[in-house]
Amino acid sequence: MGHPVATKRLITTKQAAERTGYTSDHISLLLRRKLVNGEKIGRDWLIDESSLTNYVKGKPKPGPKGR
């Protein structure tokens, strides 16, 4: 028997923006800076959902910090 193949779940920049609260432009910037993984198909980006989730979990929230 072979090993199971991991598949990436790809989402659009619009879906990524809706899920994270970031703008589509900011999602595109993250992709261009290679801070999240994705693929450019024609002129559109598709984002690796797990890469985006990991990025969001690792980012500190803006604003004052509690003590």
Number of C-alpha atoms within 10 A of each C-alpha: 3 4 5 6 6 6 7 12 11 18 15 17 22 15 15 22 16 12 11 13 11 14 14 17 12 13 23 20 13 17 21 14 10 10 13 21 19 23 12 11 8 6 5 11 20 20 25 20 19 14 16 22 14 11 14 14 9 9 8 8 9 6 6 6 7 4 3
